[in-house]
Amino acid sequence: MSSKGWFVPTLLTALVVLSAFFVSYSVHSTRQLTHESQQLQRKQSQLHTDWGRLILEHSTWGSYARVERIAREELNMIQPTAEQRVVEKP
């Protein structure tokens, strides 16, 4: 081969190896990002479930029936009679 004859095959071989490296890197990066995306989707689902549970718990803790029961049983409060009520006019 002449001095120019080895340059083109060597260059093409180097480009093929470089291309293979970038394909391998791209596949690796894609797998990592897919794994991270799946983890985040699982976390989002878990947080959504927790949020729903907390909303339900919040509505339970603040229900009028529960507040009234605690006022009667634990604080010994009673509903005032009509004579005990005072209405202030502006």
Secondary structure, 3 states (H helix, E strand, C coil): CCCCCCHHHHHHHHHHHHHHHHHHHHHHHHHHHHHHHHHHHHHHHHHHHHHHHHHHHHHHHCCHHHHHHHHHHCCCCCCCCCCCCCCCCC
